[in-house]
Amino acid sequence: MNEIPRIVVMPAPRPAVAERYVEMCEHKGIGHPDTMTDAVCEAAARELAAFYRKEFGRVLHFNVDKGLLVAGRSEPRFGGGRVVRPPRIIVCGRAANPGGRSDLHGIVTGAVQRHLRENIRADTRAYTIEPAVESGSQSLRQLFADGNKIVRANDTSFGVGFAPFTALENDVLQIAATLRSAEFRSQFPAAGDDFKIMGLRTGDARTFTAAVAMIDAHIESAAHYFDVKRRVREYLASRLSGDCAVHINALDDRDAHAESGLHLTATGLSAEMGDDGQVGRGNRVNGLITPGRPMSLEAAAGKNPISHVGKIYSVLAHQMAGTLCECIPEISGATVQLLSRIGDPLDRPQVVSVELSASGDTTQALQNKVADIVGESLGGIEALTDRLARGAVPIY
């Protein structure tokens, strides 16, 4: 068996996504129910990793990557409505508990509550938090047993990454950053944390459709609602370069004179009534949902940051692709796929597949440069897992 991972370098299929006539991509904001569910499961994973390191000197086996947000019920009203039944959050997974002495449910509950308190502006104190975390299988726990100095993959899975972003992808991320910004929130207090952005390019024409939950306490009437919506649309359009169309809350009833038919909420979150959330249905680890790109359907949030390739390889593949484009001038685009085998060393994937858009042919010299960067990236995997455990790498 080879001592080094198998690295395959080949030309990328044409046309590239940026050259196609139709391109689309999506981003779900921090208050979207799917993102909220990703975020609380990831918060629980960080807390568990920190707890295990403090108590046992190392991260033990766990995965809390199954989660569900069950929407509540609310009664929005101009000038301020109310939440009748708060949402419910379920965090489900497996976690080692040697001797059964640790309060893992308390750790998970505290992590969820802290995330909501620190990242969601709405009052979430009445949310019901339901941890469903039990012990995992002996075979998987064995991967973390004393004496296992080599970190081994706890799944046979793959991660996919690409670089660079297209202009449309950057535009969608720019709109998301604007909606999260302190300047925007100060200027538009009616705009809630729940938003979703869909970008579409047909030829050179760009269209962006955003759903932004409006907070009823800051809206006096239907006329005021539509005025705020107009100003939000103009503000977002002014932050984008070139001609483009921006639509906000496209389902609104233009003839509405009452609360019904408008994207009006009591808290700025559709989770209060309109929409449930689930881990893995939101953004990939690069913050985007890109149907024109190779993607993994892995739910990275909540997975063990030390050995679960569904998280680690997804992040590593994007970082690897970015490094290739930055460090090798003749490469204009890269897609990386990493495939593990359960039980094998984490830095020895079954295959590293690299597809390149490059000036000229993929010569042996170019392949050697690619192999060097791939090797360096795999050699730094322990540092990456440490950063993932500390929450220093965004994954949604």
N, C-alpha and C positions, 0 to 999 in steps of 0.2 A: 504494500500500500504506500502511496506517495507520502512523503514527509510534510509537504505543503499543500494547502487547499488547491483544488483544481480551478483555474481561472480561465474563462473563455471570453475572448474579446472579438466583437463582430460589429459590422456597420449597422446603424439603426435603420429600421424600416422607413421608407419614404411614402408619402410626405410626412414630415414632422408635424406635430399638432399645431404649431404656429403657422404652418403653411397650408393647412386645410381650410376649406371655405367656411365650415361651421366649427366653432369651438364653444364650449360652455364649461363653467365651473361654479362652485358654490362654497359658501362659508356660513356656518351657524355660530351665532354670537354667544357670549358667556352666559346669557340668561335663557337661551333656547333650552327646552327640556332635555334634548339629547345631550347637549354640551354640559348641562348641569349634572346629569347622571354620570357622564364620563368624569367630570371634575370631582364629584364626591367620592367615587370609587378610587380615583387616583390619590385623593387626599388620604383616604383610608390606607392605601398601599404605602404611602410615605410614612405615616404614623406607625404602621406595623414594622416597617424596616428599621425605623429609629428605635422602636421599643426592643426589637430583637437584638440590635447591636448593643444597646445599653445593658440589657439583662443577660445576654448569652455571648456577647463579643462578636457576633456574626449574624447575618440575616438567615433565618430559617425558612423552611418551605411555606409559601402561602401564595394564593391568587385570589383576589377579590374583584374579579373582572366580570361579574354578572350583577347588573343593577337595573332597577326600574323606578321611574318616577310616576306615581299615579296622580293624575291631576285632581285638584279639588273642585270646589264650586264657589262662584262669586256672583255678586250683583253690582256691576259697574254703574255709576251714575255721574252725570256732569257735576263737577264740584266735589266729588268724592263718594265712592261706593264702599262696599265691604266684602270681605271674604267670609262666606258662610261655612265652608268646610275646607280646611287647609290641605295642601297636598301631602302625599305620603311617599317616603323614599325607602326603598328596600336595597340593601347591599348584601349580596350573596357570594359565598366563596368558600375556600378551604384554607386553613391556617394551622400550623403546628402549635401545640400547647403542651409542652413537656410537663408531665405531672398534673395537668389540668388546673394549675394554680393561677394562671393569668386571666385577667378580665378582658378578653379580646373583644367582646361585644361593647364594653365601655370604651375601649380604644377607638373602635370604628365609629361609634356614636359621637364621641367627642370630636373626631376628625371631620365628620360630616358637618356638625354644627359650627365648628370653627371656619370651615371653608365658606359656608353660606353667610355667616356673619361678616367675614372679611372681604367677600367678593360680590355679594348680591346686595343691592341697596334696599330692596324691599325687606319688610319685617318678616323673617322666616322662623321666629321663635316658636310658633305654634305648629310647625311641620312635625309630622310623626316620622321618626327614624326607626327603621326595623332592621337590625343586623341579623343576618342568617349565615353565620360563619361557623363551620365545623371542621374537624380534623380531616386531613387529606389521606391519600393512599400511601401505604408503606413504601411502595417502589419509588414514588416521587420524593417522599421524605428522605429516602436513602441517598438521594443526590446531594443532600445538604449535611450528611452525617460527618461526625468528627473524622479527621484524617483525609477527607476529600479535598486535597489542595488544588486540584484542577477543577475549575468550574465547568459543569457539563450542561448541555442543552436539556431543558425539561419538556421539550416537545419537538416533533418533526414538523417544521413549518417554514414559511419563507417571509422575507421582508423585501419590499420594493421601494426604491427611491429614484428621484430624477432631479436634474438641474440643467439649465437655470429655469426660473419661472418665465412664462410668456408674459406679454404686455397685459393680456386680459387677467391672468392670475394675479399679477401685481396690482392691477386696478381693484380687484375684489378685496385683496388684503388691505389696500389703502382705504377703501370705504369702511371696512371693519375697524381699522385703527382709528378712523375719524369718529365713528359711532361710539367707540370706547373712550375717547379723549376727554380730558377735563374741560377743555374749551367748548366742545360740543355739548356736554352735559350741562355746563353752566348756561349756555345760550338757549338750550332746549330742555328745561327740566321736565317737560311732559313726555319726553322720549325715555322709554324704559330700557332695562338691560336685555330684554328678549328681542333679538333681531335675527334675520336671515337674509343673505344676499345671494342672488343668482345673476351671474354674468353670462352674456351671450354675445358672440361675435359672428356675424355673417359677412364674409368678405372683409371690408374695412369698417363696417358699421358695428357699433357697440351699443348694447342695451343692458341696463342694470335694473333689476327688480328687487326691491327691498321690502321686507315686512318688518315694521317697527311697532312694537306694542306701545300704545299711548297710555299714560297714567291719568285717570279720570280727575283726580284732585287738581290737576293743572289745566283742565279743559272746561270752559264755561258753557259751551253750546256746540251744536253741530257746525255752525259758521266758524267758530273759533277753532274747532278741530281741523277743518279744511284749510284754514289760514296757516295753522302750525304745520300741517302736512306740506303745503306749498313751500313754506320757508325752509323746511328740512330738505325737500327735494332740491331747491336752488342752492342750498349750502353744500350738499354733497356733490352736485354737478360742478360747482366752482372749484372743488378740490381735484377734479380730474382733468387731464390734458386732452385737447382736441374735442371734436364734436362727438357727443354721445347722448343717448336718451336715458333718463332716470325716472323710474316709477316707484311710488311709495304706496304700500297698502292697497294693492290693485283690486282687492275684493270689496272695498268700500262702496256702499250705496250712495251715489252722487246726489240722490234726492232725499237722503235721510235728514230728518229733523229731530230725531231722538237718538238715544244711545245705541239701539239695535241697528245692525248693518254697518257698524264702524269697528275698527280694531282698537277698541277702548277696553282698558283693564283697570282693576283696582290697585294693582301692585307693579305694573310694568312687565308682568310675566304671564304668558299664556298658560303656564302650568297651573295657575290659580283656577282654571276651568277648562280651557280649550284644547289642551294638548298634553299627552303623556310623553315620557322620555325613556330611552333605553340605551345602555352602553353599546358602543360600536356603530351606532347609526349616524354619527355626526362626522366631524372633520377627521381626516387622517392626521398623522403626526406632524405634517407640515402646515396644518391649519386650513386645508382645502379639501374639497371633494371634486375630483377631476375625472369624469367618465372617459375622456379622450386619452388618458394616460394609463399605463400599467399600474394597478393598485392591488394591495392586499386588503381583504375584508377583516383582518384581525382587529379585535378590540384591544388596543394597546393599554387603555386606562385600567388601572387596578391590577395589572399583571406584575409578577415578581420582577423587580428591576435587576436582579443579579443573574438570573438564569433563563428567563422566559424569552425565547427568540421572537415571539410575536410582538413584543415591545422593543427589545434590543436591536434586532435586525432591521426593523422598520425605521428606527432612528438612524442606525448606522448606514443603511443603504442611501438615505438622503444625504448624510454627511459625506459619504464616500463620493457620490456623484458630484456634489458641490466642490470638493477638493480637486477632483479630476479636471473640472472646467476651469478652476482658478489657477491650477499649477501647470497645465499643459496648454500652451497658447493655441495649438492647432485644433483643440477640441471645442466645439461650439455647443454641444449638448451631450448629456450622458444619462443613461438609465441603468441602474444596478439592481440585480436580483440576487439575494443570498438565501440559500437553502440549508437548513440544519438537518441533523439526524439525532433523535432523542438519545441521550446518554453520551454523545460524542463531545469532545472539548468545544467550548463555545467559540474559540478562535480558530476552529478547523471546520468550517462549513463544508457540506458535500460539494457545493459548486458556488462560484462567484461568476455570475453572467453579467458582462458589461457590454452594452450597446452604445456605440459612439456615433455622433455626427461630427465629422472631422474633415478638415481640408486635406485632400489627398487620400491615399490608401492607408489601411491599418497595417503599417509596416512592422517589422519585428522590433525596430527601435521604439516605436510608439507602444507596442504591446509590453515591452520591457518597462517603460515608464509607468504604464498602467499597473503592471504587476507590483512595482515598487510601492506605489501609493496604496494599493489594496493591502499589501503586506503590512505597511505602517499602520493603516487604519485598524486592521485586525489585532496588531500588537498593542494598540491602545484601548482595547475593548474593556479592560478592567477599570480604567479611568472613566470610561463612558458609563459603565454600570454604577459606579460610585456617584456620578453626577445625577443619573436617573434616580437613584435611591434618595438623594437629597432634594429632589424636585427642581434641579437646576436646568433641566431640559424640558421645554414645553412639548406636550404631546397631543394637544387638541386645539 
